[in-house]
Amino acid sequence: MGILNLYVGDKMRLSIINKDLLLNEIDIVRKKMNQEKDPRRKIYYYSGLFAIMERIYNIEYDPQLVIMHLVFNSSYNAINTRITLMLSGDVTVQLPDDFFDNLDKLLEQIYEKINNEEDTYSILEKIACLAYSTSGNGYYQIQKGVNVFFL
C-alpha cells in the first residue's frame, strides 16, 4: 500500500497550534478581502493562504495540506493573471460580478471543514473550478452554457 492510499479521504493531521494558525489566517484573509474593492488587493490578501500552508507543512507535513497549497497557489496564479489582463485592457474574459463573493463562501466552507476536522477535497475542487472559470477555456465553457462552477 503506497503512501497516497493511506491518506485518501482522511482529514488533515495537524497539531492544534498549526490548525489554529491556519484557521486564523483564513479568517484574517477573508476579513481583509471583504474590506477591499480593488481586485488586485483582494488577490494580494488571498496569496497569504498558500504562504501559511507552505510554512505549516514545512514544520508539520500533511498530504492534504500539500494538495491544499497546490490548489490555492494555482488558483491565485490563475485569478491574478486574469485580473492583470483585464487591467491591461484585455476584456475578452470577465470575472462575474459575484466572483469574489463566491470565493469568500468557499473560504468560509474550507474554514468549517478544517475546524470540524473533515475532508477538504470537495471544497478544493470547487476552488479549482472557480479559478478555471477565469481562463479562456473556462470562460468559453460558460459561454456555451456549461456550469463550470457551483457552490
C-alpha positions, 0 to 999 in steps of 0.5 A: 500500500503506497503512501497516497492510499493511506491518506485518501479521504482522511482529514488533515493531521495537524497539531492544534497550534498549526490548525489554529494558525491556519484557521486564523489566517483564513479568517484574517484573509477573508476579513481583509478581502471583504474590506477591499474593492480593488481586485488586485488587493483582494488577490494580494490578501488571498496569496497569504493562504498558500504562504501559511500552508507552505510554512505549516507543512514545512514544520508539520507535513500533511498530504492534504495540506500539500494538495491544499497549497497546490490548489490555492497557489494555482488558483491565485496564479490563475485569478491574478493573471486574469485580473492583470489582463483585464487591467491591461485592457484585455476584456475578452474574459470577465470575472462575474460580478459575484466572483469574489463573493463566491470565493469568500463562501468557499473560504468560509466552507474550507474554514468549517471543514478544517475546524470540524476536522473533515475532508477538504477535497470537495471544497478544493475542487470547487476552488479549482473550478472557480479559478478555471472559470477565469481562463479562456477555456473556462470562460468559453465553457460558460459561454456555451452554457456549461456550469463550470462552477457551483457552490 
